[in-house]
Amino acid sequence: MAIEITSISTAQFADLLDRGEGHFLDFKAKEVSPAKLTKSLSAFANADGGELFIGVLNSGAFAAKRWSGFSDAEAANGHIQAFEQFFPLGTYFKYQFLKCEGLPGLVLHCEVLKTPDIRAASDGVMYLRRGAQNLPQTTEGQISRLKFNKGITSFEDHIVKVDVSEVTNSTPIIEFMLDNIPTAEPLPWLRKQQLVVDQDRPTVAAVLLYADEPQAALPKSGIKIYRYQTSGDGTRQTLVGNPISIEGHLYALIPKAVESTIAIVEKLSVMGPAGLEKISYPRESIHEIVTNAVLHRDYSLNDDIHIRVFDNRIEVQSPGVLPAHITVENILEERFARNQRIVRLINKYEDPPNKDVGEGLNTAFEAMRRLKFRDPVVEQLDGSVRVTLRHEKLASPEEIICEFLRNHPEINNSKAREITFIGSENSVKRIFNKMIKNKMIERIPDRPQAKTGYQKGPNFPKAR
C-alpha cells in the first residue's frame, strides 16, 4: 500500500524547526540506522508519544540546509520496516512522507502514540523520553516505575507491614460488611478479594479502603486543600490560613474533601458583568474530579492530592502520570483503571462515589457545559495530573464587556481584565479598539489618559 505524500511550504518547515527537539519531537538524519531509530520509538511509546521526522539534519544555518530527504519512497524502506517490526499489529503509529517545494527528496514523518505496554528497542533496552533525550531504563527501580506508569502493575497490590486486624476489625470494614455483605466475615471475604495475602498481610488497597486511619500506615495518601486569594499563581503571600488536611478511608475521604472544597468556594465572590457575584461550580464537577483523583492516583508516589482554590478557578492535582494508553487528548473516550481493585470494591457501597464507572470526567465536563462554563482543562505535568475548573463563561470577551455595560455606565481596561480573566492589558486594548471601530462602544470624552473609560456606542447590541 502506497504511503501518503503531503506537501508543506517552506514556511511550515521553518515553523517546525523553530519548535526544536523536545519531549514530543525528534529530528533524525536519513542516515540513522533502523536499530538506533527503535530507541526513539521505544522512548516515545513508553512516555507520552511524539513525532519523528527522518530526513532532517540537526544543524544548519537555514531551514533549506536542514532538509535532507530520501531520494524517493523506496529509499526509506529500511526505516519503514523498522516501524512495522516495532509495531507488528500496525497500531500506535502513523506515518506519511512530506515534500516541500524547492527542496529535494522526501522527509518521513512518523507519529508515535503512547502504548499500553512497555516497548524495548532492538538492543533489548527500554527507553523513556525525557525532554529531548531517550533515557535507557535499566535498573529495577526504573523498570518498576515504568510498569506503574503503564498500569501493568499497581501499587494497590503491594503488601503493607501492619497487622491484619487493622482491616478486619475496623469500623469501615464492619460497617461495609453489615450494609453490603451481612452473611460474610471480614477476613475470609478480604482473602477472597485478594486484599489479604501472604500469611494474612493486608495490601495497600485493603488499608486505603478499610483501615480506620490509612494515613498512619500510608503517609501522604490523603488530600490537602489550599485557598489562594489571587487569580494568578499561588504563593505563600497569597495563601489564606493553613492548608486543610483531609484523611480517612477512601469512602469517607472523598465526600469530606468535596464538602470542604465547596464550603471554601461558597464564601468567594468575584466581579462579573452584573457586579459582585457569588462563585459557584457544579457540585457534580467537583465531586467527579475529586473522585477521579482519589481512585486513579498513583499511590506508590509519596505525595498527597492537592486541591487549590483560587479566586477564578479550582485545581485538583493528583500524583502519577496518566496510565497505559491514556492521554490528555483521549481521556474522555478511553478507559483504564490504574487501581482496579479499589475502583471495583468502592463501587460495591450502597451509595458509591463512582456511580457510573469510567464516566467521571465526562460527567464533570457535561455539568460545566450545562452552566455554560468553559470545559475543565486536563494537563499532564511532570509526575502528576492536574484538572482545572475555571469560573469562566463561554461568552466572548466582547459579550462579557457588553453585559457589564448593560449594568454599569462605563468600563475601563482594568475592570475588563477582571471580568474576562484576560491577563494582558494590550489584549484588552485590541478588543476595545475592535469594538470602537464597530461603534459598539466609544471612549468617554474629556478624560485624561490615566482615567480612560468607555461607554455604550451607537451600535451597542441589544440584550438577547
The 8 nearest C-alpha neighbors of each residue, nearest first, counted from 0:
[[1, 2, 3, 72, 95, 79, 73, 4],
 [2, 0, 3, 4, 72, 95, 96, 73],
 [1, 3, 95, 4, 0, 96, 94, 72],
 [2, 4, 95, 96, 1, 5, 94, 97],
 [3, 5, 96, 97, 95, 2, 6, 98],
 [6, 4, 97, 96, 98, 3, 7, 95],
 [5, 7, 98, 97, 99, 4, 8, 100],
 [6, 8, 99, 11, 98, 5, 9, 97],
 [9, 7, 11, 10, 99, 12, 100, 6],
 [8, 10, 12, 11, 13, 99, 7, 100],
 [9, 11, 13, 8, 12, 14, 7, 15],
 [12, 10, 14, 8, 13, 9, 7, 15],
 [13, 11, 15, 9, 14, 10, 16, 8],
 [12, 14, 10, 16, 15, 11, 62, 9],
 [15, 13, 17, 11, 12, 16, 10, 18],
 [16, 14, 12, 18, 13, 17, 11, 19],
 [17, 15, 13, 18, 19, 14, 12, 62],
 [18, 16, 14, 19, 15, 13, 12, 20],
 [19, 17, 16, 15, 14, 20, 21, 24],
 [20, 18, 17, 16, 21, 15, 24, 25],
 [21, 19, 24, 25, 131, 26, 18, 22],
 [20, 22, 131, 130, 24, 23, 19, 25],
 [21, 23, 130, 131, 129, 24, 128, 20],
 [24, 22, 49, 21, 50, 48, 25, 43],
 [25, 23, 50, 20, 21, 49, 22, 51],
 [24, 26, 51, 20, 50, 52, 27, 21],
 [27, 25, 52, 55, 51, 53, 57, 20],
 [28, 26, 53, 55, 54, 52, 29, 56],
 [27, 29, 54, 55, 56, 30, 53, 31],
 [28, 30, 54, 53, 31, 27, 69, 68],
 [29, 31, 28, 32, 54, 27, 53, 33],
 [32, 30, 29, 28, 33, 27, 35, 36],
 [31, 33, 35, 34, 36, 30, 78, 29],
 [32, 34, 36, 78, 35, 81, 37, 31],
 [35, 33, 32, 36, 37, 121, 38, 122],
 [36, 34, 32, 37, 33, 38, 31, 39],
 [35, 37, 33, 34, 38, 39, 32, 40],
 [36, 38, 40, 120, 39, 35, 34, 41],
 [39, 37, 120, 41, 36, 40, 35, 42],
 [38, 40, 42, 37, 41, 36, 43, 133],
 [41, 39, 37, 43, 38, 42, 44, 36],
 [40, 42, 38, 44, 118, 39, 126, 120],
 [43, 41, 127, 126, 128, 39, 45, 40],
 [42, 44, 48, 46, 40, 45, 41, 49],
 [45, 43, 113, 41, 48, 114, 46, 42],
 [46, 44, 42, 43, 127, 117, 41, 113],
 [47, 45, 43, 44, 128, 127, 48, 42],
 [48, 46, 113, 43, 44, 49, 45, 112],
 [49, 47, 112, 113, 43, 111, 44, 46],
 [48, 50, 23, 111, 43, 24, 110, 112],
 [49, 51, 110, 24, 109, 111, 23, 25],
 [50, 52, 25, 109, 108, 26, 24, 53],
 [51, 53, 108, 26, 107, 27, 54, 55],
 [54, 52, 27, 107, 29, 28, 55, 106],
 [53, 55, 29, 68, 28, 106, 67, 27],
 [56, 54, 66, 28, 65, 67, 27, 53],
 [57, 55, 65, 28, 58, 27, 66, 67],
 [58, 56, 55, 26, 65, 59, 27, 28],
 [59, 57, 56, 65, 60, 64, 55, 61],
 [60, 58, 65, 64, 61, 62, 57, 56],
 [59, 61, 64, 62, 58, 65, 63, 57],
 [62, 60, 64, 63, 59, 65, 13, 58],
 [61, 63, 65, 64, 13, 66, 60, 59],
 [64, 62, 61, 65, 66, 102, 9, 59],
 [63, 65, 61, 62, 59, 66, 60, 67],
 [64, 66, 56, 62, 63, 59, 55, 67],
 [67, 65, 55, 63, 64, 68, 54, 56],
 [68, 66, 54, 55, 65, 56, 69, 104],
 [69, 67, 54, 104, 105, 106, 66, 70],
 [68, 70, 105, 104, 71, 74, 106, 75],
 [71, 69, 104, 74, 68, 105, 72, 103],
 [72, 70, 69, 73, 74, 104, 105, 75],
 [71, 73, 74, 75, 69, 70, 105, 76],
 [74, 72, 76, 75, 71, 70, 69, 77],
 [73, 75, 72, 71, 76, 69, 70, 77],
 [74, 76, 73, 78, 77, 72, 79, 69],
 [77, 75, 79, 73, 78, 74, 80, 72],
 [78, 76, 80, 79, 75, 81, 33, 74],
 [77, 79, 81, 80, 75, 33, 76, 82],
 [78, 80, 76, 82, 81, 77, 75, 83],
 [79, 81, 83, 77, 82, 78, 84, 76],
 [80, 82, 78, 84, 79, 83, 33, 85],
 [83, 81, 79, 85, 80, 84, 86, 78],
 [82, 84, 86, 80, 87, 85, 81, 79],
 [83, 85, 87, 81, 86, 82, 80, 79],
 [84, 86, 82, 83, 87, 81, 37, 40],
 [85, 87, 83, 84, 89, 88, 82, 90],
 [88, 86, 84, 83, 89, 85, 90, 82],
 [89, 87, 90, 86, 83, 91, 84, 85],
 [88, 90, 86, 87, 83, 91, 92, 93],
 [89, 91, 88, 92, 86, 87, 93, 112],
 [92, 90, 112, 111, 114, 113, 89, 86],
 [93, 91, 111, 110, 90, 112, 94, 109],
 [94, 92, 110, 109, 111, 91, 95, 90],
 [93, 95, 109, 108, 110, 92, 96, 107],
 [94, 96, 3, 108, 2, 4, 107, 109],
 [97, 95, 4, 107, 106, 108, 105, 5],
 [96, 98, 5, 106, 105, 4, 6, 107],
 [99, 97, 6, 105, 5, 7, 106, 96],
 [98, 100, 7, 102, 8, 6, 101, 9],
 [99, 101, 102, 8, 98, 9, 7, 6],
 [100, 102, 99, 103, 9, 63, 98, 8],
 [103, 101, 99, 100, 104, 63, 66, 98],
 [104, 102, 68, 101, 105, 67, 70, 99],
 [103, 105, 68, 70, 69, 71, 102, 98],
 [104, 106, 68, 69, 98, 97, 96, 71],
 [105, 107, 68, 54, 97, 96, 53, 108],
 [108, 106, 96, 53, 52, 95, 97, 105],
 [109, 107, 52, 95, 94, 51, 96, 106],
 [110, 108, 94, 51, 93, 50, 111, 52],
 [109, 111, 50, 93, 92, 49, 94, 51],
 [112, 110, 92, 48, 49, 50, 91, 109],
 [113, 111, 48, 91, 92, 44, 114, 110],
 [112, 114, 48, 44, 47, 324, 46, 45],
 [113, 115, 324, 44, 116, 112, 91, 323],
 [116, 114, 323, 324, 149, 113, 117, 150],
 [117, 115, 114, 149, 118, 323, 151, 45],
 [118, 116, 45, 119, 115, 114, 149, 145],
 [117, 119, 41, 125, 45, 116, 44, 120],
 [120, 118, 125, 124, 123, 41, 121, 117],
 [121, 119, 37, 38, 122, 123, 41, 124],
 [120, 122, 123, 34, 37, 119, 124, 38],
 [123, 121, 120, 124, 34, 119, 38, 125],
 [124, 122, 121, 119, 120, 125, 118, 126],
 [125, 123, 119, 122, 120, 126, 135, 136],
 [124, 126, 119, 136, 135, 120, 118, 41],
 [127, 125, 135, 42, 134, 136, 41, 133],
 [126, 128, 42, 134, 133, 45, 46, 129],
 [129, 127, 42, 133, 43, 46, 132, 22],
 [130, 128, 132, 22, 131, 127, 133, 134],
 [129, 131, 22, 21, 132, 128, 23, 20],
 [130, 132, 21, 22, 20, 129, 133, 128],
 [133, 131, 129, 130, 128, 134, 22, 21],
 [134, 132, 128, 42, 127, 126, 39, 129],
 [133, 135, 127, 126, 132, 128, 136, 129],
 [136, 134, 126, 125, 137, 127, 124, 133],
 [135, 137, 125, 126, 141, 142, 138, 134],
 [136, 138, 135, 141, 142, 139, 124, 125],
 [139, 137, 141, 140, 136, 142, 143, 135],
 [138, 140, 142, 141, 143, 137, 136, 144],
 [139, 141, 143, 138, 142, 144, 137, 145],
 [142, 140, 144, 138, 143, 136, 139, 145],
 [141, 143, 145, 139, 144, 140, 136, 146],
 [142, 144, 140, 146, 145, 141, 139, 147],
 [143, 145, 147, 141, 146, 142, 148, 140],
 [146, 144, 142, 148, 143, 147, 149, 141],
 [145, 147, 151, 143, 149, 144, 148, 152],
 [146, 148, 144, 150, 152, 145, 149, 153],
 [149, 147, 145, 322, 146, 150, 144, 320],
 [150, 148, 323, 322, 146, 151, 147, 115],
 [149, 151, 147, 152, 337, 148, 323, 322],
 [152, 150, 146, 149, 147, 153, 116, 323],
 [151, 153, 150, 147, 146, 154, 149, 156],
 [154, 152, 155, 147, 156, 150, 338, 337],
 [153, 155, 156, 157, 299, 298, 152, 203],
 [154, 156, 203, 204, 153, 157, 338, 202],
 [157, 155, 154, 202, 203, 153, 158, 204],
 [158, 156, 154, 202, 155, 203, 159, 153],
 [157, 159, 202, 201, 203, 200, 160, 156],
 [160, 158, 202, 161, 201, 203, 157, 200],
 [159, 161, 158, 162, 200, 201, 216, 202],
 [162, 160, 159, 163, 165, 200, 201, 216],
 [163, 161, 164, 165, 160, 200, 201, 166],
 [162, 164, 165, 200, 201, 166, 199, 167],
 [163, 165, 167, 168, 166, 162, 169, 161],
 [166, 164, 163, 210, 162, 167, 169, 168],
 [165, 167, 210, 164, 209, 169, 168, 163],
 [168, 166, 164, 185, 186, 169, 165, 163],
 [169, 167, 164, 166, 165, 170, 173, 172],
 [170, 168, 171, 172, 166, 211, 167, 210],
 [169, 171, 173, 172, 174, 211, 168, 210],
 [172, 170, 209, 174, 169, 173, 175, 211],
 [173, 171, 175, 209, 174, 169, 170, 176],
 [172, 174, 176, 170, 175, 171, 177, 169],
 [175, 173, 177, 171, 172, 176, 170, 178],
 [174, 176, 172, 178, 173, 177, 179, 171],
 [177, 175, 180, 173, 179, 181, 178, 174],
 [178, 176, 181, 174, 175, 179, 180, 173],
 [179, 177, 175, 176, 174, 180, 181, 349],
 [178, 180, 176, 177, 175, 181, 348, 349],
 [179, 181, 176, 182, 183, 177, 178, 175],
 [180, 182, 177, 176, 183, 179, 178, 184],
 [181, 183, 180, 184, 176, 177, 179, 185],
 [184, 182, 181, 180, 188, 185, 176, 187],
 [183, 185, 186, 187, 188, 182, 176, 181],
 [184, 186, 188, 167, 187, 189, 183, 172],
 [185, 187, 189, 188, 167, 184, 190, 195],
 [188, 186, 190, 189, 185, 184, 191, 183],
 [187, 189, 191, 185, 190, 186, 184, 192],
 [190, 188, 192, 186, 194, 191, 187, 195],
 [191, 189, 195, 193, 187, 192, 188, 194],
 [190, 192, 188, 189, 193, 187, 194, 195],
 [191, 193, 189, 190, 194, 188, 195, 340],
 [194, 192, 190, 191, 195, 196, 189, 202],
 [193, 195, 189, 205, 202, 192, 190, 201],
 [194, 196, 201, 190, 200, 199, 193, 189],
 [195, 197, 199, 200, 198, 193, 194, 201],
 [198, 196, 199, 200, 195, 158, 201, 202],
 [199, 197, 200, 196, 195, 201, 163, 190],
 [198, 200, 196, 195, 197, 163, 201, 190],
 [199, 201, 195, 196, 163, 198, 197, 158],
 [202, 200, 195, 205, 163, 194, 159, 158],
 [201, 203, 158, 205, 204, 157, 194, 156],
 [202, 204, 155, 206, 205, 157, 159, 156],
 [205, 203, 155, 207, 202, 206, 341, 208],
 [206, 204, 202, 194, 208, 203, 207, 209],
 [205, 207, 210, 203, 209, 204, 208, 213],
 [208, 206, 204, 213, 248, 205, 209, 249],
 [207, 209, 248, 205, 249, 206, 204, 210],
 [208, 210, 171, 172, 166, 206, 205, 207],
 [211, 209, 206, 166, 213, 212, 165, 169],
 [210, 212, 169, 213, 170, 171, 248, 209],
 [211, 213, 210, 214, 247, 215, 248, 246],
 [214, 212, 210, 207, 215, 206, 216, 217],
 [213, 215, 217, 218, 216, 212, 220, 219],
 [216, 214, 213, 212, 217, 218, 211, 219],
 [215, 217, 214, 213, 218, 161, 159, 212],
 [218, 216, 214, 215, 213, 220, 219, 203],
 [219, 217, 214, 220, 215, 216, 301, 221],
 [218, 220, 303, 302, 221, 301, 217, 214],
 [221, 219, 303, 218, 214, 217, 302, 298],
 [220, 222, 246, 303, 219, 245, 304, 214],
 [223, 221, 304, 245, 303, 305, 244, 224],
 [222, 224, 244, 305, 243, 245, 306, 242],
 [225, 223, 306, 243, 242, 307, 305, 244],
 [226, 224, 307, 242, 308, 306, 227, 243],
 [225, 227, 308, 239, 238, 307, 309, 228],
 [228, 226, 238, 309, 237, 229, 239, 233],
 [229, 227, 237, 310, 309, 238, 239, 226],
 [230, 228, 231, 310, 227, 309, 237, 233],
 [229, 231, 310, 311, 309, 232, 228, 312],
 [232, 230, 229, 233, 309, 310, 311, 228],
 [233, 231, 234, 230, 229, 227, 237, 309],
 [232, 234, 227, 237, 231, 238, 235, 229],
 [235, 233, 236, 237, 238, 232, 227, 231],
 [234, 236, 238, 237, 233, 239, 227, 240],
 [235, 237, 234, 238, 233, 239, 227, 228],
 [238, 236, 228, 227, 234, 235, 233, 239],
 [239, 237, 227, 235, 236, 226, 234, 240],
 [238, 240, 226, 227, 237, 228, 241, 225],
 [241, 239, 238, 242, 226, 225, 243, 227],
 [240, 242, 243, 239, 225, 238, 226, 224],
 [243, 241, 225, 224, 223, 244, 240, 226],
 [242, 244, 224, 223, 241, 245, 225, 222],
 [245, 243, 223, 222, 242, 246, 224, 221],
 [246, 244, 222, 221, 223, 256, 243, 252],
 [247, 245, 221, 252, 244, 222, 214, 248],
 [246, 248, 252, 212, 251, 213, 249, 211],
 [247, 249, 208, 207, 251, 250, 252, 213],
 [250, 248, 252, 251, 208, 207, 253, 247],
 [249, 251, 252, 248, 253, 345, 208, 352],
 [252, 250, 249, 253, 248, 254, 247, 255],
 [251, 253, 249, 255, 247, 250, 248, 254],
 [252, 254, 256, 255, 251, 250, 290, 257],
 [255, 253, 257, 256, 252, 251, 258, 250],
 [256, 254, 252, 258, 253, 257, 259, 251],
 [255, 257, 259, 253, 254, 258, 260, 252],
 [258, 256, 254, 260, 259, 255, 286, 261],
 [257, 259, 261, 255, 260, 256, 254, 262],
 [258, 260, 262, 256, 257, 261, 255, 263],
 [261, 259, 257, 263, 258, 262, 256, 264],
 [260, 262, 264, 258, 263, 259, 265, 257],
 [263, 261, 259, 265, 260, 264, 258, 266],
 [264, 262, 260, 261, 265, 266, 259, 267],
 [263, 265, 261, 266, 267, 262, 260, 278],
 [266, 264, 262, 267, 263, 261, 278, 279],
 [267, 265, 264, 263, 268, 262, 277, 278],
 [268, 266, 264, 265, 278, 277, 269, 310],
 [269, 267, 277, 276, 278, 275, 266, 270],
 [270, 268, 276, 275, 271, 277, 278, 267],
 [269, 271, 275, 274, 418, 276, 417, 268],
 [270, 272, 274, 418, 273, 275, 276, 269],
 [403, 273, 271, 402, 274, 399, 418, 400],
 [272, 274, 271, 406, 403, 275, 402, 276],
 [275, 273, 271, 270, 272, 276, 406, 403],
 [274, 276, 270, 269, 271, 268, 273, 277],
 [277, 275, 268, 269, 271, 270, 274, 278],
 [276, 278, 268, 267, 279, 269, 275, 265],
 [279, 277, 268, 267, 276, 265, 264, 269],
 [278, 280, 277, 265, 281, 264, 390, 282],
 [279, 281, 282, 278, 390, 284, 285, 367],
 [282, 280, 284, 283, 366, 367, 279, 285],
 [281, 283, 285, 284, 280, 286, 261, 257],
 [284, 282, 286, 281, 285, 287, 363, 366],
 [283, 285, 363, 287, 281, 282, 286, 366],
 [284, 286, 282, 288, 283, 287, 289, 257],
 [287, 285, 283, 289, 284, 288, 257, 290],
 [288, 286, 290, 359, 284, 289, 285, 283],
 [287, 289, 291, 285, 290, 286, 284, 292],
 [288, 290, 292, 286, 291, 287, 285, 293],
 [291, 289, 287, 293, 288, 292, 286, 253],
 [290, 292, 288, 294, 289, 293, 295, 287],
 [291, 293, 289, 290, 296, 295, 317, 294],
 [294, 292, 290, 291, 295, 296, 289, 253],
 [293, 295, 291, 292, 296, 290, 342, 338],
 [296, 294, 292, 337, 293, 291, 338, 336],
 [295, 297, 292, 318, 317, 293, 319, 294],
 [296, 298, 319, 299, 318, 300, 295, 154],
 [299, 297, 300, 296, 154, 220, 155, 301],
 [298, 300, 297, 154, 301, 147, 155, 153],
 [301, 299, 298, 302, 297, 318, 319, 219],
 [300, 302, 219, 299, 303, 298, 218, 220],
 [301, 303, 219, 300, 318, 220, 304, 218],
 [304, 302, 219, 221, 222, 220, 305, 223],
 [303, 305, 222, 317, 316, 223, 221, 318],
 [306, 304, 223, 316, 315, 222, 224, 303],
 [307, 305, 315, 224, 314, 223, 225, 316],
 [306, 308, 225, 314, 313, 224, 226, 305],
 [307, 309, 313, 226, 225, 227, 312, 314],
 [310, 308, 227, 312, 311, 229, 230, 313],
 [309, 311, 230, 229, 228, 312, 308, 267],
 [310, 312, 390, 309, 230, 389, 313, 391],
 [313, 311, 389, 309, 388, 390, 310, 308],
 [312, 314, 308, 388, 387, 307, 309, 389],
 [313, 315, 387, 307, 306, 386, 316, 388],
 [314, 316, 306, 386, 385, 305, 387, 307],
 [317, 315, 385, 305, 384, 304, 314, 306],
 [316, 318, 304, 384, 292, 383, 296, 385],
 [319, 317, 383, 296, 297, 382, 300, 302],
 [320, 318, 383, 297, 382, 296, 317, 384],
 [319, 321, 383, 382, 384, 322, 148, 379],
 [320, 322, 325, 326, 319, 384, 323, 379],
 [323, 321, 149, 148, 150, 325, 320, 324],
 [322, 324, 149, 115, 150, 325, 114, 116],
 [325, 323, 115, 114, 113, 322, 326, 149],
 [326, 324, 323, 322, 330, 321, 329, 333],
 [327, 325, 328, 329, 330, 321, 324, 47],
 [326, 328, 330, 329, 377, 378, 379, 325],
 [327, 329, 326, 330, 331, 325, 332, 377],
 [330, 328, 326, 332, 331, 327, 333, 325],
 [329, 331, 327, 333, 332, 326, 325, 328],
 [332, 330, 329, 361, 333, 360, 328, 334],
 [333, 331, 329, 330, 334, 361, 328, 325],
 [334, 332, 330, 329, 331, 325, 335, 324],
 [335, 333, 357, 332, 336, 330, 325, 331],
 [334, 336, 337, 333, 325, 323, 322, 357],
 [337, 335, 339, 338, 295, 334, 342, 150],
 [336, 338, 150, 295, 339, 335, 322, 153],
 [339, 337, 336, 341, 340, 295, 155, 342],
 [338, 340, 342, 336, 341, 337, 343, 153],
 [341, 339, 343, 342, 338, 344, 204, 155],
 [340, 342, 344, 338, 343, 339, 345, 204],
 [343, 341, 339, 340, 345, 344, 294, 338],
 [344, 342, 340, 346, 341, 345, 339, 347],
 [345, 343, 346, 347, 341, 342, 340, 348],
 [346, 344, 347, 342, 343, 348, 341, 351],
 [345, 347, 351, 344, 343, 348, 353, 342],
 [348, 346, 344, 345, 349, 351, 343, 179],
 [349, 347, 351, 350, 346, 345, 179, 175],
 [348, 350, 351, 347, 179, 178, 346, 175],
 [351, 349, 348, 352, 354, 346, 347, 353],
 [352, 350, 346, 348, 353, 354, 349, 345],
 [351, 353, 354, 350, 290, 346, 250, 253],
 [354, 352, 351, 356, 355, 346, 359, 290],
 [353, 355, 351, 352, 356, 346, 350, 359],
 [356, 354, 358, 353, 357, 359, 352, 362],
 [355, 357, 353, 358, 354, 359, 346, 342],
 [356, 358, 359, 355, 334, 353, 335, 360],
 [357, 359, 361, 355, 356, 360, 362, 331],
 [360, 358, 287, 362, 361, 357, 363, 291],
 [359, 361, 363, 362, 358, 364, 287, 288],
 [360, 362, 364, 358, 363, 359, 331, 365],
 [361, 363, 365, 359, 360, 364, 366, 358],
 [364, 362, 284, 360, 366, 361, 365, 287],
 [363, 365, 361, 367, 362, 366, 374, 360],
 [364, 366, 368, 362, 367, 363, 361, 369],
 [367, 365, 369, 363, 368, 364, 281, 284],
 [368, 366, 372, 364, 370, 365, 369, 374],
 [367, 369, 371, 365, 370, 366, 372, 364],
 [368, 370, 366, 371, 367, 365, 372, 364],
 [369, 371, 368, 367, 372, 366, 281, 392],
 [372, 370, 368, 369, 393, 392, 367, 373],
 [373, 371, 392, 367, 393, 368, 370, 391],
 [372, 374, 393, 392, 391, 375, 371, 367],
 [375, 373, 364, 376, 367, 372, 368, 388],
 [374, 376, 388, 387, 364, 377, 373, 386],
 [375, 377, 387, 386, 374, 378, 388, 385],
 [378, 376, 386, 385, 327, 375, 387, 379],
 [379, 377, 385, 384, 380, 386, 376, 327],
 [380, 378, 384, 383, 385, 320, 381, 377],
 [379, 381, 383, 384, 382, 378, 385, 320],
 [380, 382, 383, 379, 320, 384, 319, 318],
 [383, 381, 319, 320, 380, 318, 384, 379],
 [384, 382, 318, 319, 320, 380, 317, 381],
 [383, 385, 379, 317, 316, 380, 378, 320],
 [386, 384, 316, 378, 315, 377, 379, 317],
 [385, 387, 377, 315, 376, 314, 378, 316],
 [388, 386, 314, 376, 375, 313, 389, 315],
 [387, 389, 375, 313, 312, 314, 390, 386],
 [390, 388, 312, 391, 311, 387, 313, 375],
 [391, 389, 311, 312, 388, 392, 372, 280],
 [390, 392, 389, 372, 373, 393, 311, 420],
 [391, 393, 372, 394, 371, 373, 390, 395],
 [392, 394, 373, 372, 371, 395, 391, 368],
 [395, 393, 392, 398, 399, 396, 397, 371],
 [394, 396, 398, 397, 399, 393, 392, 419],
 [395, 397, 399, 398, 419, 400, 394, 430],
 [398, 396, 400, 395, 399, 401, 430, 434],
 [399, 397, 401, 395, 396, 400, 394, 402],
 [398, 400, 402, 396, 401, 397, 403, 272],
 [399, 401, 403, 397, 402, 398, 396, 404],
 [402, 400, 404, 398, 403, 399, 397, 405],
 [403, 401, 399, 405, 272, 400, 404, 398],
 [272, 402, 404, 400, 401, 406, 405, 273],
 [405, 403, 407, 401, 406, 402, 408, 409],
 [406, 404, 402, 403, 407, 401, 408, 273],
 [405, 407, 404, 403, 273, 402, 408, 272],
 [408, 406, 404, 409, 405, 403, 410, 273],
 [407, 409, 404, 454, 406, 410, 405, 455],
 [410, 408, 454, 453, 407, 404, 452, 411],
 [409, 411, 453, 452, 414, 454, 415, 404],
 [412, 410, 452, 414, 413, 415, 453, 451],
 [413, 411, 415, 414, 416, 427, 424, 410],
 [412, 414, 416, 415, 411, 417, 424, 410],
 [413, 415, 417, 416, 411, 412, 410, 418],
 [416, 414, 412, 417, 418, 413, 419, 411],
 [417, 415, 421, 413, 419, 414, 420, 418],
 [416, 418, 414, 415, 420, 419, 413, 270],
 [417, 419, 271, 415, 416, 420, 270, 414],
 [418, 420, 416, 421, 417, 396, 415, 399],
 [421, 419, 417, 416, 418, 422, 391, 311],
 [422, 420, 416, 419, 423, 417, 427, 426],
 [421, 423, 416, 420, 424, 426, 417, 427],
 [422, 424, 426, 425, 421, 427, 416, 428],
 [425, 423, 427, 426, 428, 422, 412, 416],
 [426, 424, 428, 427, 423, 429, 430, 422],
 [427, 425, 429, 423, 428, 424, 430, 421],
 [426, 428, 430, 424, 429, 425, 431, 412],
 [429, 427, 425, 431, 426, 430, 432, 424],
 [428, 430, 432, 426, 427, 431, 433, 425],
 [429, 431, 427, 433, 428, 432, 434, 426],
 [430, 432, 428, 434, 433, 429, 435, 427],
 [433, 431, 435, 429, 434, 430, 436, 428],
 [432, 434, 436, 430, 431, 435, 429, 437],
 [433, 435, 431, 437, 439, 436, 432, 440],
 [436, 434, 438, 432, 440, 437, 433, 441],
 [435, 437, 433, 438, 434, 432, 439, 440],
 [436, 438, 434, 435, 439, 433, 458, 440],
 [439, 437, 435, 458, 456, 440, 436, 457],
 [438, 440, 459, 458, 456, 434, 437, 435],
 [441, 439, 456, 455, 435, 438, 454, 434],
 [442, 440, 456, 453, 435, 454, 455, 443],
 [441, 443, 453, 452, 444, 454, 440, 451],
 [442, 444, 453, 452, 454, 441, 446, 445],
 [445, 443, 446, 442, 452, 441, 451, 447],
 [444, 446, 447, 443, 451, 442, 448, 450],
 [445, 447, 444, 451, 450, 448, 443, 452],
 [446, 448, 450, 449, 451, 445, 444, 452],
 [449, 447, 451, 450, 446, 452, 445, 444],
 [448, 450, 447, 451, 446, 452, 411, 412],
 [451, 449, 448, 447, 446, 452, 411, 443],
 [452, 450, 448, 449, 446, 447, 411, 453],
 [451, 453, 411, 443, 410, 442, 409, 450],
 [454, 452, 442, 443, 410, 409, 441, 411],
 [453, 455, 409, 440, 441, 443, 408, 442],
 [456, 454, 440, 459, 441, 439, 404, 457],
 [455, 457, 440, 439, 441, 459, 438, 458],
 [458, 456, 459, 438, 439, 455, 440, 441],
 [459, 457, 439, 438, 456, 460, 437, 440],
 [458, 460, 439, 456, 457, 455, 440, 461],
 [461, 459, 458, 462, 439, 401, 463, 457],
 [460, 462, 463, 459, 458, 405, 401, 402],
 [463, 461, 460, 402, 405, 401, 459, 398],
 [462, 461, 460, 402, 398, 401, 405, 459]]
